[in-house]
Amino acid sequence: MAIISMYVLLPAMVGLAHSDLVKTYPIVNEELTGSPETLEFWFRDPVVAYPGSIRLVNSEGKIIDLKDTKTDPENRGHVISEIPSELTPGAYTATANVIALDGFVIEEVIQFRVVEAASQPTASAESQEVKLLRYSPADGETTEGSPGQLEFWFNQPVTLTAVGVFGHHQEAISTAEPVIDSADPNHITVELTEEALPGTYQVTWYARPANPEGFAPETLDVFYFAVDHFTPIEEGGNTTAKSEEWFSSAGISQGGYWLWFTGLSALFGFLFFKSFIFPSYTSRRWRTVSTILFGLTAVGISAVLLILHQEVGSLPISQFISLKFVWIPLLQLVLLLAGLLFTRAGTVFAGVALLLTPLVTGHAAYPQYGGYWSIAASSFHLLAASVWIGGLIALITVPQKKEVKELLVETLPRYSTWALISLGVLVLTGFYMTIAYVPSFSVESFLESEWGKAVTIKMIFTLLIAVLGFFQRRTIKRLVIQSVNVVVSRAKAEVVYGFVVLLAAGLLVVSTPKAAEQGIYPTAMQQQGLDIELNISPLELGLNVLTVTFNGHNVKDAEVIVSMPPDYEVSYNAFHTGENEFKLTGNILHAAGTVDLTVTATIVDGDEVTFPFRIVVPGKVRYNE
């Protein structure tokens, strides 16, 4: 009842994509002069494409015929579809529907336009783009006392539609209306009508051409300056933290995986118990329990495949079955059925079926999560869990009530040894996979992610099982018939805990390990005799403080460029806060996921040294969101 209640209370939502989309062609909202010859999607990890994986429709909803979709042989994350006929001018929507290595369907949508060459912006029109050439105070500048006013020099006359100045507690500083310099219309002054107290300030401005030729969108930008000294920008007093739902990615698929994992692992362990731990005992219940476990597996696999068929669209059955995410689960059912029919080889057939699981589900198959090594660890993890849970089910279901005590006195010591070995393998392989999937994290990032919560549930209940197993081992060593009832009661509790662990395993499949990761790679490096150390606190989405420390040469300036796919890039001049120490503050990390951060140091002799870093911000991220 506890397991069913946990499952019912989970929100019924579709799982998020398990592979990031890095870029596309055409890019989002791009205007193309003439028809593109291909539609292309680049994913961070390899994906599986099928006929019809990419669909294209025009603004009227008409489907545009494409040639068969294929993946690039040199990059399995690159999906290409050719456009055989020329597209007429208009708006188009392209949808990519592919399958990640863990069996989950990824769907991404982009829009673009095809325009005639004559309708493209002319050189004079392109020059309408607003660019801020310089400003005062400058980005990263520390002034002595309140600056009194802000000054902007643009590449053309503009209308400064909004200017906001915010202190390090995000309090607004009042300003006067912008004033255009009569001698230079590109120069605008904004007076501060109240004193800026010591600390760091953020300036946000919006501008558009003063006399645009046609529609001209506003330009938005941000820069920072400090009065007297640098201070971190902090959350305002009215900010409330948004609480995350528990396992919002869970749903029917997760329930299907739970039944799949439970039935398959329990059936192998059940047959292993019959073959290696208690081969001399015969009972009709062997067949009954085996059939029930096979039925659970079949129901789970059927649920997963039905959902997969709905998500990939109107794919013909022959092509659907050709997907490895379909034929491998079906092969598992065939192997399990053979295991039930052929008694002597049953354990072997069921073991092969079990070892096929990491090839079509879970994160082990991803290169970024360890590839073959993680697949091997996952396989041992499954085998160990199966021997343990299947043996427990055999102990509490197969023996007749009248013979249970005598049989268990004979069997329990052998099973206890196998269970102890299984628990050791589970802990070791689980620890390895956790480190392989999430090499760097904090307690907060781990527990705030769905993946980390599921791992924590597994750890807690595995610990309960270990404690229970400790007392079981002590009881079994001095086992007498009178104490068998105690052992059986504990075994029933272990089965319940085991089902919760398998439920958590199903949750792991529908969650993303990267959401729990948090780190800087590397944290320090050396280039051209200059050492650099990078630190970001608290290293999470939103407000952060970045500290850069140099050693080896005197550095006078440090520029920081932050970029994310497909085309986000912003640069900052860091504040010089001490001897060879520079800092940034504000909304440096604007989205969860992998961020490229480049620090360019200017040495006092004028030489520039560039240091590339990779930052992983915890949380879930999807392209175009």
C-alpha positions in Angstrom: 0.0 0.0 0.0 2.9 2.4 0.7 4.4 1.7 -2.7 1.0 2.2 -4.5 0.4 5.4 -2.5 3.8 6.8 -3.5 3.1 6.1 -7.1 -0.4 7.5 -7.2 0.8 10.8 -5.5 3.4 11.4 -8.2 2.3 14.0 -10.8 1.5 12.3 -14.1 3.7 14.3 -16.5 5.9 13.4 -19.5 9.6 13.0 -18.8 11.9 15.8 -20.0 14.4 15.2 -22.8 17.6 13.4 -21.8 20.0 14.9 -24.4 20.6 18.6 -24.9 20.0 20.3 -28.3 23.1 22.3 -29.1 22.3 24.1 -32.3 20.2 23.9 -35.5 20.2 24.9 -39.1 18.4 27.1 -39.8 18.9 28.8 -36.4 15.8 29.8 -34.4 13.8 32.6 -36.0 16.4 33.0 -38.8 15.5 34.8 -42.0 17.0 33.1 -45.0 17.5 34.5 -48.5 16.3 31.6 -50.5 15.4 28.1 -49.7 17.6 26.0 -47.4 18.7 22.6 -48.8 18.7 20.8 -45.5 17.2 20.8 -42.0 19.8 19.9 -39.3 19.8 19.4 -35.6 22.9 18.9 -33.4 22.4 17.1 -30.0 25.0 16.9 -27.3 24.8 13.1 -27.2 24.1 10.4 -29.9 20.5 10.0 -30.7 18.4 7.5 -32.8 16.6 8.9 -35.8 14.0 7.2 -37.9 12.0 8.0 -41.1 9.9 11.0 -40.3 12.0 12.2 -37.4 12.1 15.7 -38.8 8.8 17.3 -40.0 8.4 20.6 -41.8 5.1 22.6 -42.1 4.4 26.0 -43.6 2.4 28.8 -42.0 -0.8 27.3 -43.4 -0.1 23.9 -41.7 0.7 22.1 -45.0 3.3 19.4 -44.6 6.4 19.8 -46.7 7.8 16.5 -48.1 11.4 15.7 -46.9 13.8 13.0 -47.8 14.5 10.3 -45.2 16.0 11.6 -42.1 19.5 10.3 -41.2 22.3 10.7 -38.7 25.8 11.8 -39.6 28.0 8.7 -39.5 30.8 10.8 -38.0 28.6 12.4 -35.4 25.6 10.4 -34.2 24.2 13.5 -32.5 23.8 15.3 -35.8 20.5 14.6 -37.5 20.0 15.7 -41.2 17.0 15.8 -43.5 17.1 17.0 -47.1 14.6 19.4 -48.6 14.1 18.1 -52.2 12.0 21.1 -53.4 12.5 24.8 -53.1 10.6 26.5 -50.3 8.6 29.5 -51.3 8.9 32.7 -49.2 7.0 32.4 -45.9 7.2 31.2 -42.3 8.0 27.5 -41.5 8.1 25.3 -38.5 10.5 22.4 -38.2 10.0 19.7 -35.6 12.7 17.1 -34.6 11.4 13.9 -32.9 14.3 11.6 -32.1 15.1 9.0 -29.4 17.8 9.5 -26.8 20.1 6.6 -25.8 18.0 5.9 -22.7 14.9 5.4 -24.8 13.2 8.7 -24.2 11.7 10.7 -27.0 13.1 14.2 -27.6 11.0 16.7 -29.4 12.4 20.1 -30.3 10.7 22.8 -32.5 12.2 25.7 -34.4 10.7 28.4 -36.6 12.4 30.3 -39.5 11.4 32.4 -42.5 12.3 32.3 -46.1 12.3 35.8 -47.8 13.1 37.1 -51.2 16.5 38.7 -51.6 15.0 42.1 -52.3 13.2 42.1 -49.0 16.3 41.7 -47.0 17.5 44.7 -45.0 19.8 47.0 -47.0 23.1 48.2 -45.8 21.6 51.5 -44.6 18.9 49.6 -42.8 21.3 47.2 -41.2 23.2 50.2 -39.9 20.1 51.0 -37.8 21.2 48.4 -35.2 21.9 50.2 -32.0 25.3 49.8 -30.5 26.7 51.4 -27.4 30.2 52.5 -28.2 31.3 53.7 -24.7 29.8 54.8 -21.5 30.7 56.3 -18.1 31.1 54.9 -15.5 32.6 52.0 -17.5 31.8 48.3 -17.0 33.9 47.1 -14.1 34.9 50.6 -13.0 35.1 51.7 -9.4 34.4 55.4 -8.9 35.4 57.6 -5.9 32.0 58.7 -4.6 28.7 58.8 -6.4 29.2 59.5 -10.1 26.3 62.0 -10.3 25.3 61.0 -13.8 25.5 58.3 -16.4 26.8 59.0 -19.9 26.1 57.0 -23.1 27.7 57.3 -26.5 25.9 55.4 -29.3 26.7 54.7 -32.9 23.7 56.8 -34.0 20.9 59.1 -32.5 18.7 56.9 -30.3 15.7 57.1 -28.1 16.7 55.8 -24.7 13.3 54.3 -23.7 14.3 53.1 -20.2 17.2 53.3 -17.8 17.3 51.4 -14.5 20.0 51.8 -11.9 19.9 49.2 -9.1 22.0 48.8 -5.9 23.6 45.7 -4.5 20.3 44.9 -2.7 18.5 45.5 -6.0 17.0 48.7 -4.7 16.2 51.2 -7.5 18.2 54.5 -7.7 16.0 57.3 -9.0 17.1 59.1 -12.2 16.1 62.1 -14.3 14.9 62.0 -17.9 17.6 61.3 -20.5 19.1 64.5 -22.0 20.5 64.5 -25.6 23.7 66.5 -26.1 22.8 69.3 -28.5 26.4 69.2 -29.9 26.4 65.4 -30.3 23.0 63.7 -30.8 24.7 60.3 -30.2 25.6 61.4 -26.7 23.0 61.0 -23.9 23.3 62.0 -20.2 21.1 60.6 -17.4 21.4 62.3 -14.0 21.2 60.4 -10.8 18.7 62.3 -8.6 19.9 60.6 -5.4 23.3 59.8 -4.1 24.7 56.3 -4.9 26.0 54.9 -1.7 29.1 52.7 -1.6 28.7 49.3 -3.3 28.1 47.7 -6.7 25.4 48.9 -9.1 23.7 47.4 -12.1 22.6 49.6 -15.0 20.0 48.2 -17.4 19.1 50.2 -20.5 16.7 50.0 -23.5 17.2 52.0 -26.7 16.0 52.1 -30.3 16.9 54.3 -33.3 15.6 57.8 -33.0 14.3 57.8 -36.7 14.0 54.2 -37.7 13.2 53.2 -41.3 10.3 50.9 -40.6 10.1 48.6 -37.6 13.2 48.6 -35.3 13.3 46.4 -32.2 14.6 47.7 -28.9 18.2 46.9 -27.9 18.7 45.8 -24.3 22.0 45.6 -22.4 23.4 45.6 -18.9 26.7 46.8 -17.3 28.0 47.2 -13.7 30.0 49.8 -11.8 30.9 50.2 -8.2 31.1 53.2 -5.9 34.2 53.3 -3.6 34.4 49.5 -3.4 33.0 46.2 -4.8 30.1 44.4 -3.1 28.1 41.3 -4.2 24.7 41.9 -5.6 22.2 40.1 -3.4 18.5 39.1 -3.7 16.0 41.8 -2.8 13.9 41.6 0.3 10.7 40.7 -1.6 12.2 37.7 -3.4 10.8 34.4 -2.5 12.4 31.1 -3.5 10.4 28.9 -5.8 9.9 25.4 -4.6 10.3 22.6 -7.0 7.8 19.8 -7.4 9.0 16.4 -6.4 9.5 14.2 -9.5 7.6 16.3 -12.0 9.0 14.2 -14.7 7.3 11.0 -13.4 4.3 9.6 -15.0 2.9 6.5 -16.7 6.3 5.8 -18.3 7.9 5.6 -14.9 5.3 3.2 -13.7 6.0 1.0 -16.8 9.7 1.0 -16.1 9.0 0.1 -12.4 7.0 -3.0 -13.5 9.6 -3.8 -16.1 12.5 -3.6 -13.7 10.7 -5.3 -10.9 9.4 -8.2 -12.9 12.6 -8.8 -14.8 15.0 -8.6 -11.9 12.8 -10.5 -9.6 12.3 -13.3 -12.2 16.0 -13.7 -12.8 16.7 -13.8 -9.1 13.8 -16.2 -8.5 15.2 -18.6 -11.2 18.8 -18.1 -9.8 17.5 -19.1 -6.3 15.9 -22.2 -7.7 19.0 -23.3 -9.7 21.9 -22.4 -7.3 20.6 -21.9 -3.8 17.7 -24.5 -3.4 17.8 -26.8 -6.5 16.5 -29.8 -4.6 13.1 -28.4 -3.7 10.1 -28.8 -6.1 6.8 -27.1 -5.8 3.9 -26.0 -8.0 4.4 -22.5 -6.6 7.6 -22.1 -8.6 5.6 -22.0 -11.8 2.9 -19.8 -10.4 5.2 -17.1 -9.0 7.4 -17.2 -12.2 4.3 -16.6 -14.3 3.2 -13.7 -12.2 6.7 -12.1 -12.5 6.7 -12.7 -16.2 3.3 -11.0 -16.4 4.6 -7.9 -14.5 7.5 -7.6 -16.9 5.2 -8.0 -19.9 2.8 -5.3 -18.6 5.6 -2.9 -17.9 7.3 -3.3 -21.3 3.9 -3.0 -23.0 3.2 0.3 -21.3 6.6 1.7 -22.2 6.3 0.6 -25.8 2.8 2.0 -26.2 3.9 5.4 -24.9 6.9 5.3 -27.2 4.7 4.5 -30.2 2.5 7.4 -29.4 5.5 9.8 -29.0 7.2 8.9 -32.3 4.0 9.5 -34.3 2.5 7.5 -37.1 5.5 5.3 -37.7 4.6 2.0 -39.5 4.8 -1.1 -37.3 7.6 -2.6 -39.3 9.8 0.5 -38.8 8.7 0.8 -35.2 9.8 -2.8 -34.4 13.1 -2.1 -36.1 14.0 0.4 -33.4 16.4 -1.1 -30.8 14.2 0.4 -28.1 11.4 -1.9 -29.3 13.0 -5.1 -30.5 15.3 -5.5 -27.5 12.5 -5.4 -24.9 10.5 -7.8 -27.1 13.6 -10.1 -27.2 13.8 -9.9 -23.4 10.2 -11.3 -23.2 11.1 -14.1 -25.6 14.2 -15.0 -23.5 12.2 -14.9 -20.3 9.5 -17.1 -21.9 12.2 -19.5 -23.0 13.6 -19.4 -19.4 10.2 -20.6 -18.1 9.8 -23.3 -20.7 13.4 -24.8 -20.5 14.1 -25.4 -16.8 17.8 -26.2 -16.9 18.7 -23.2 -19.1 16.1 -20.9 -17.6 18.5 -18.9 -15.4 20.9 -18.3 -18.4 18.0 -17.1 -20.6 16.7 -14.8 -17.9 20.3 -13.5 -17.2 20.8 -12.6 -20.8 17.5 -10.8 -20.8 18.5 -8.8 -17.7 21.9 -7.8 -19.1 20.2 -6.3 -22.2 18.5 -3.7 -20.1 21.3 -1.1 -19.9 21.4 -1.0 -23.7 17.9 0.5 -24.0 17.2 2.3 -20.8 19.0 4.3 -18.1 21.9 6.6 -18.5 24.8 4.1 -18.7 24.9 4.1 -22.5 25.7 7.8 -22.7 29.4 8.5 -23.6 29.4 11.4 -21.1 28.3 9.1 -18.3 31.0 6.5 -18.8 29.9 4.4 -21.8 31.0 0.8 -21.7 32.4 1.1 -18.1 29.0 2.4 -16.8 27.2 -0.3 -18.8 29.3 -3.0 -17.1 28.7 -1.4 -13.7 25.0 -1.1 -14.4 24.9 -4.8 -15.4 26.5 -6.0 -12.2 24.2 -3.6 -10.3 21.2 -5.3 -11.9 22.5 -8.8 -11.3 23.2 -8.1 -7.6 19.8 -6.5 -7.1 18.1 -9.4 -8.8 19.8 -12.2 -6.8 18.8 -10.4 -3.6 15.1 -9.4 -4.4 14.4 -12.6 -6.3 15.7 -14.8 -3.5 13.6 -12.9 -0.9 10.5 -13.5 -3.0 11.3 -17.2 -3.3 11.8 -17.5 0.5 8.5 -16.0 1.4 6.2 -17.3 -1.4 7.3 -20.8 -2.5 7.5 -23.1 0.6 4.2 -24.5 1.8 3.2 -23.3 5.3 3.6 -26.7 6.9 7.1 -27.1 5.6 8.4 -23.6 5.7 10.4 -23.8 8.9 12.3 -26.9 8.1 13.1 -25.8 4.6 14.3 -22.3 5.6 16.6 -23.7 8.3 18.3 -25.5 5.5 18.2 -22.7 2.9 18.7 -19.4 4.7 22.4 -19.7 5.5 23.2 -20.2 1.7 20.9 -17.4 0.7 22.3 -15.1 3.4 25.8 -15.4 1.9 24.6 -14.6 -1.6 22.6 -11.6 -0.2 25.6 -10.2 1.6 27.7 -10.4 -1.6 24.9 -8.8 -3.6 24.6 -5.9 -1.1 28.3 -5.3 -1.4 28.2 -5.2 -5.2 25.1 -2.9 -5.1 26.9 -0.4 -2.9 30.1 -0.4 -4.9 28.5 -0.2 -8.4 26.0 2.4 -7.2 28.8 4.5 -5.8 30.7 4.2 -9.0 27.8 5.2 -11.2 26.9 8.2 -9.0 30.4 9.6 -9.4 30.5 8.7 -13.1 27.2 10.5 -13.8 27.7 13.5 -11.5 31.5 14.0 -10.9 31.0 17.3 -9.1 28.0 18.5 -7.0 27.0 20.2 -3.8 24.5 18.8 -1.2 22.0 21.4 -2.4 22.3 20.7 -6.1 22.1 17.0 -5.5 19.0 17.1 -3.3 17.2 19.7 -5.4 17.4 17.6 -8.6 15.0 14.8 -9.3 17.9 12.4 -10.0 19.5 13.2 -6.7 16.2 12.8 -4.8 15.8 9.3 -6.4 19.3 8.3 -5.5 18.8 9.5 -2.0 15.7 7.4 -1.7 17.6 4.4 -2.9 20.4 5.1 -0.4 18.0 5.4 2.5 16.2 2.2 1.8 19.4 0.3 0.9 20.7 1.4 4.3 17.5 0.1 6.0 18.0 -3.2 4.1 21.6 -3.4 5.3 20.6 -2.8 8.9 17.9 -5.4 8.6 20.3 -7.8 6.9 22.8 -7.4 9.7 20.2 -8.6 12.2 19.2 -11.3 9.8 22.7 -12.6 9.5 23.1 -12.7 13.3 19.8 -14.6 13.6 20.6 -17.0 10.8 24.0 -17.9 12.3 22.2 -19.4 15.4 19.1 -20.3 13.5 16.6 -22.7 15.0 13.1 -23.5 14.0 11.6 -21.3 16.6 13.3 -18.2 15.1 12.3 -18.7 11.5 9.1 -16.6 11.9 11.3 -13.6 12.8 13.4 -14.1 9.8 10.4 -14.5 7.5 8.9 -11.3 8.9 12.1 -9.4 8.3 12.3 -10.9 4.8 8.8 -9.5 4.0 10.0 -6.1 5.2 13.0 -6.4 2.9 10.8 -7.1 -0.1 8.8 -4.0 0.6 12.0 -1.9 0.9 13.3 -3.6 -2.3 10.2 -2.5 -4.2 10.7 1.1 -3.1 14.3 0.9 -4.3 13.1 -0.4 -7.7 10.6 2.4 -7.7 13.4 4.9 -7.2 15.3 3.1 -10.0 12.3 3.9 -12.3 12.5 7.5 -11.2 16.2 7.6 -12.1 15.3 6.6 -15.6 13.0 9.6 -16.1 15.3 12.1 -14.5 18.5 13.7 -15.7 21.8 13.3 -13.8 23.2 16.6 -15.2 20.5 18.4 -13.2 22.4 17.4 -10.0 25.8 18.3 -11.3 27.5 21.5 -10.2 31.1 22.3 -10.9 33.9 24.3 -12.6 36.2 22.4 -15.0 39.0 23.0 -14.4 39.1 25.2 -11.3 42.7 26.3 -12.0 45.1 26.3 -15.0 48.3 27.8 -16.3 49.0 29.6 -19.6 52.2 31.3 -20.7 53.5 31.4 -17.2 50.3 32.9 -15.7 48.3 30.9 -13.1 44.6 31.4 -12.7 42.1 30.1 -10.1 38.4 30.5 -10.7 35.7 30.4 -8.1 31.9 31.0 -8.4 29.6 31.3 -5.4 27.0 30.0 -4.9 27.3 28.5 -8.5 23.6 28.3 -9.2 21.1 29.8 -11.5 20.8 33.6 -11.0 22.9 35.9 -8.8 26.5 34.8 -8.3 29.9 36.2 -7.4 32.8 35.2 -9.7 36.3 35.5 -8.3 39.4 35.3 -10.5 42.9 35.1 -8.9 46.1 35.3 -10.9 49.7 34.5 -10.0 52.9 34.8 -12.0 52.4 38.1 -13.7 50.8 41.4 -12.8 47.4 41.6 -14.5 45.8 45.0 -15.1 42.5 44.0 -16.7 40.3 40.8 -16.9 37.5 40.3 -19.4 35.0 37.5 -18.9 32.9 36.1 -21.7 30.0 33.9 -20.9 28.4 31.8 -23.7 25.8 29.1 -24.2 24.4 27.4 -27.3 23.0 28.3 -29.7 24.1 31.9 -29.9 24.1 33.5 -26.4 27.2 35.4 -25.6 27.9 38.3 -23.2 31.1 39.9 -22.0 31.9 41.7 -18.8 34.9 43.7 -17.5 35.7 42.3 -14.1 36.3 44.6 -11.1 39.9 44.9 -9.9 39.4 44.2 -6.2 42.9 43.4 -5.0 46.4 42.4 -6.0 45.8 40.2 -9.1 42.2 39.6 -7.9 39.2 40.4 -10.0 35.5 39.9 -9.3 32.1 39.9 -11.1 28.6 39.9 -9.6 25.1 39.8 -10.9 23.1 37.5 -13.1 26.2 35.9 -14.6 24.7 32.4 -15.0 21.4 33.0 -16.7 20.4 29.4 -17.3 21.0 25.9 -16.0 23.2 23.5 -18.0 26.7 23.7 -19.4 28.1 27.3 -19.8 31.4 28.2 -21.5 33.3 30.8 -19.7 36.4 32.5 -21.1 38.7 34.8 -19.1 41.1 37.0 -21.0 43.8 38.6 -18.8 45.7 41.7 -20.0 49.2 41.7 -18.4 50.8 45.0 -17.6 53.1 44.7 -20.6 50.1 44.5 -22.9 50.1 40.8 -23.6 46.8 38.9 -23.5 46.3 35.4 -22.1 43.1 33.5 -22.6 41.8 30.8 -20.2 38.8 28.6 -21.2 36.5 27.1 -18.5 33.4 24.9 -18.6 30.8 25.6 -15.9 27.9 23.2 -15.1 25.0 25.0 -13.5 22.6 22.6 -11.6 19.0 22.3 -12.8 17.1 21.2 -15.9 17.5 23.1 -19.2 16.0 22.7 -22.6 16.8 24.4 -25.8 14.7 27.5 -26.6 13.3 27.8 -23.0 
